[in-house]
């Protein structure tokens, strides 16, 4: 007679991986005796019958992690006798799949959850495959931050390009006066903050106080002869979490550059 594995669904407990060690989470998963129970082996057989290999392996993962040797043996037999199930397990631990998984779950939580899944995988995979899976988890985690560095470098490049657009040169007093007047109109239209200072040499809004708010400042610097340089600067408030994307959307209406939480000349 087939022995049922009846333990609480582990999905919510898996989320504890970011706070506890893998061994602690696994112990919690199979020590819990309350709530709805699932016969993972029976559910896996249903998915196998329907040729839904990925879902079948998902049902077998908890069974492979249990301390009940009988249940583990049955789970291993189901994987071994159904090669598509094993291929589904192998596929999860490929580098592209792991990168996508960490992107979805977040780098730290994703890595912790992948390490928990690795416990099951080691029960059915070869030693080489298990070792490669562990390497791929680490590489996926590290690549996440490499991608972040690349995006930061891209932002810096955009800032430098914007700096060139944010500095204007006028040739004489009349032209400078007209250009500076147009600059004030531009600031009134594009900044979300009110102008607090406006004279012949500086136009400045109040500093941004709310999330996503944009403040602006323009200064007219005397140059050779009667010429002058007009430099536009931007500031934004970044005290409300990860709002950089929203700031970039707002600033896309200014001059296509990301925002920083302080005044910077040439922006």
C-alpha positions as CSV (number, residue, x, y, z in Angstrom):
1,X,0.0,0.0,0.0
2,X,1.4,3.4,-1.0
3,X,2.3,5.6,2.0
4,X,0.9,9.1,1.6
5,X,3.0,12.1,2.3
6,X,0.8,14.5,4.2
7,X,2.4,17.7,5.2
8,X,1.4,21.3,4.9
9,X,2.0,23.1,1.6
10,X,5.4,24.6,1.8
11,X,5.0,27.7,-0.4
12,X,4.6,30.2,2.4
13,X,7.3,28.6,4.4
14,X,9.7,28.8,1.4
15,X,9.4,32.5,1.6
16,X,11.1,32.3,5.0
17,X,14.3,31.4,3.2
18,X,15.4,35.0,3.2
19,X,15.3,35.1,7.0
20,X,16.3,31.6,8.1
21,X,18.9,29.0,7.1
22,X,17.9,26.4,4.5
23,X,18.0,23.6,7.1
24,X,15.6,25.6,9.4
25,X,13.1,26.2,6.6
26,X,13.1,22.6,5.5
27,X,12.5,21.5,9.1
28,X,9.6,23.9,9.4
29,X,8.2,22.7,6.1
30,X,7.9,19.1,7.3
31,X,7.3,19.7,11.0
32,X,4.1,21.7,10.3
33,X,1.0,19.6,11.0
34,X,-1.8,22.1,10.6
35,X,-3.7,23.4,7.6
36,X,-4.6,21.7,4.4
37,X,-2.5,18.6,3.5
38,X,-1.4,17.3,0.1
39,X,-0.5,13.9,-1.0
40,X,2.5,15.0,-3.2
41,X,3.1,11.6,-4.6
42,X,-0.5,11.2,-5.8
43,X,-0.5,14.7,-7.2
44,X,2.7,14.0,-9.0
45,X,1.3,10.8,-10.6
46,X,-1.7,12.8,-11.9
47,X,0.6,15.3,-13.5
48,X,2.7,12.6,-15.0
49,X,-0.4,10.9,-16.5
50,X,-1.3,14.3,-18.0
51,X,2.3,14.6,-19.3
52,X,2.7,17.9,-17.3
53,X,6.3,17.2,-16.4
54,X,7.2,20.5,-14.8
55,X,4.2,20.4,-12.4
56,X,5.0,16.8,-11.6
57,X,8.5,17.6,-10.5
58,X,7.2,20.5,-8.4
59,X,5.0,18.0,-6.5
60,X,8.0,15.6,-6.1
61,X,10.3,18.2,-4.7
62,X,8.8,18.2,-1.1
63,X,8.6,14.4,-1.2
64,X,12.3,14.2,-2.1
65,X,13.1,16.5,0.9
66,X,11.2,14.5,3.5
67,X,13.0,12.3,6.1
68,X,10.7,9.4,5.3
69,X,12.9,7.0,3.3
70,X,9.9,5.2,1.9
71,X,8.4,8.4,0.4
72,X,11.9,9.5,-0.9
73,X,12.3,6.1,-2.6
74,X,8.9,6.4,-4.3
75,X,9.7,9.9,-5.4
76,X,13.0,8.9,-6.9
77,X,11.4,6.0,-8.7
78,X,8.9,8.4,-10.3
79,X,11.6,10.7,-11.5
80,X,13.9,7.9,-12.8
81,X,11.1,6.1,-14.6
82,X,9.9,9.3,-16.3
83,X,12.9,11.0,-18.0
84,X,10.9,14.1,-19.0
85,X,10.5,14.8,-15.3
86,X,14.2,14.6,-14.8
87,X,14.8,16.9,-17.8
88,X,12.4,19.4,-16.2
89,X,14.5,19.3,-13.0
90,X,17.7,19.8,-15.0
91,X,16.3,22.7,-16.9
92,X,15.5,24.7,-13.8
93,X,19.2,24.7,-12.8
94,X,20.4,26.0,-16.2
95,X,22.0,29.4,-15.9
96,X,19.4,31.3,-18.1
97,X,16.5,29.8,-16.0
98,X,18.2,30.6,-12.7
99,X,18.8,34.2,-13.9
100,X,15.1,34.6,-14.8
101,X,14.1,33.0,-11.4
102,X,16.3,35.4,-9.4
103,X,15.0,38.3,-11.4
104,X,11.5,37.3,-10.5
105,X,12.0,36.6,-6.8
106,X,14.8,39.1,-6.1
107,X,18.5,38.1,-6.0
108,X,18.8,37.1,-2.3
109,X,15.4,35.4,-1.9
110,X,15.8,33.7,-5.3
111,X,19.1,32.3,-4.4
112,X,17.9,31.0,-1.0
113,X,14.9,29.3,-2.7
114,X,17.1,27.8,-5.4
115,X,19.3,26.4,-2.7
116,X,16.3,24.7,-1.1
117,X,15.3,23.3,-4.4
118,X,18.8,22.0,-4.8
119,X,18.3,19.7,-1.8
120,X,15.6,17.8,-3.8
121,X,17.6,17.9,-7.0
122,X,20.6,16.2,-5.3
123,X,18.5,13.2,-4.6
124,X,17.9,12.5,-8.3
125,X,20.8,14.2,-10.2
126,X,24.3,13.0,-10.8
127,X,27.1,14.4,-8.8
128,X,28.4,16.4,-11.7
129,X,24.9,17.8,-12.4
130,X,24.4,18.7,-8.7
131,X,27.8,20.5,-8.6
132,X,27.1,22.4,-11.8
133,X,23.7,23.4,-10.4
134,X,25.4,24.9,-7.3
135,X,27.8,26.8,-9.5
136,X,25.0,28.1,-11.7
137,X,23.1,29.4,-8.7
138,X,26.2,31.4,-7.6
139,X,26.8,32.7,-11.1
140,X,23.2,33.8,-11.5
141,X,23.4,35.6,-8.2
142,X,26.6,37.4,-9.2
143,X,25.5,38.2,-12.7
144,X,22.5,40.1,-11.2
145,X,24.8,42.7,-9.7
146,X,27.0,42.7,-12.8
147,X,23.9,43.7,-14.8
148,X,23.1,46.4,-12.2
149,X,26.6,47.8,-12.7
150,X,26.1,47.8,-16.5
151,X,22.8,49.7,-16.1
152,X,24.5,52.2,-13.8
153,X,27.3,52.7,-16.4
154,X,24.6,53.3,-19.0
155,X,22.9,55.9,-16.8
156,X,26.2,57.7,-16.3
157,X,26.7,57.8,-20.1
158,X,23.2,59.3,-20.5
159,X,24.1,61.9,-17.8
160,X,27.2,62.9,-19.7
161,X,25.2,63.2,-22.9
162,X,22.6,65.3,-21.2
163,X,25.2,67.6,-19.7
164,X,26.3,68.7,-23.1
165,X,22.6,69.6,-24.0
166,X,22.1,71.4,-20.7
167,X,24.8,74.1,-21.4
168,X,24.0,76.8,-23.9
169,X,26.1,79.7,-25.1
170,X,24.8,83.1,-26.1
171,X,26.9,85.7,-28.1
172,X,25.7,89.1,-26.9
173,X,23.5,90.8,-24.3
174,X,20.3,90.8,-26.4
175,X,20.6,87.1,-27.3
176,X,21.5,86.2,-23.8
177,X,18.5,88.1,-22.4
178,X,16.1,86.3,-24.8
179,X,17.6,82.9,-24.1
180,X,17.5,83.4,-20.4
181,X,13.9,84.5,-20.6
182,X,13.1,81.3,-22.6
183,X,15.0,79.3,-20.0
184,X,12.6,80.7,-17.3
185,X,9.6,79.7,-19.3
186,X,11.1,76.2,-19.8
187,X,11.6,75.8,-16.0
188,X,8.1,77.0,-15.3
189,X,6.7,74.4,-17.7
190,X,8.9,71.5,-16.8
191,X,9.6,71.8,-13.1
192,X,7.1,70.5,-10.5
193,X,8.3,73.1,-8.0
194,X,7.5,76.9,-8.0
195,X,10.2,79.4,-8.8
196,X,11.6,81.1,-5.7
197,X,14.3,83.2,-7.3
198,X,14.5,84.8,-10.7
199,X,16.8,87.6,-11.8
200,X,19.3,88.4,-14.6
201,X,21.8,85.7,-13.5
202,X,19.9,82.9,-11.7
203,X,16.5,81.2,-11.9
204,X,15.9,78.7,-9.1
205,X,12.8,76.8,-7.9
206,X,12.2,75.6,-4.4
207,X,13.9,72.3,-3.5
208,X,11.9,69.2,-4.2
209,X,10.1,68.0,-1.1
210,X,7.8,65.2,-2.3
211,X,8.4,61.9,-3.9
212,X,8.9,62.3,-7.7
213,X,9.1,66.1,-7.4
214,X,11.6,67.9,-9.7
215,X,13.4,71.1,-8.9
216,X,15.4,73.1,-11.4
217,X,18.0,75.9,-11.5
218,X,19.6,77.9,-14.3
219,X,22.7,80.1,-13.9
220,X,24.1,82.6,-16.5
221,X,27.9,82.7,-16.3
222,X,29.7,85.6,-17.9
223,X,32.1,84.5,-20.6
224,X,34.5,86.2,-23.1
225,X,33.4,89.6,-24.2
226,X,29.6,89.9,-24.2
227,X,29.0,86.2,-24.4
228,X,27.7,84.0,-21.6
229,X,27.0,80.4,-20.7
230,X,23.6,79.3,-19.4
231,X,23.8,76.1,-17.4
232,X,20.6,74.1,-16.4
233,X,20.6,71.9,-13.3
234,X,18.0,69.5,-11.9
235,X,17.3,68.0,-8.5
236,X,14.8,65.4,-7.3
237,X,13.7,63.8,-4.0
238,X,14.8,60.2,-3.7
239,X,13.8,59.6,0.0
240,X,10.8,57.4,-0.8
241,X,12.3,54.1,-1.9
242,X,13.2,52.9,-5.3
243,X,11.7,55.7,-7.4
244,X,14.5,56.2,-9.9
245,X,12.4,54.8,-12.7
246,X,9.6,57.3,-12.1
247,X,12.1,60.1,-11.9
248,X,13.5,59.1,-15.2
249,X,10.1,59.1,-16.7
250,X,9.5,62.6,-15.4
251,X,12.9,63.8,-16.6
252,X,12.3,62.3,-20.0
253,X,10.2,65.4,-20.5
254,X,13.1,67.6,-19.5
255,X,16.2,66.4,-21.4
256,X,16.4,62.6,-21.2
257,X,18.5,62.1,-18.2
258,X,18.1,60.3,-14.8
259,X,17.7,62.3,-11.7
260,X,20.0,62.6,-8.7
261,X,19.1,63.8,-5.1
262,X,21.2,66.9,-5.3
263,X,21.9,69.8,-7.6
264,X,24.4,69.1,-10.4
265,X,25.6,71.6,-12.9
266,X,25.3,70.6,-16.5
267,X,22.3,68.4,-16.0
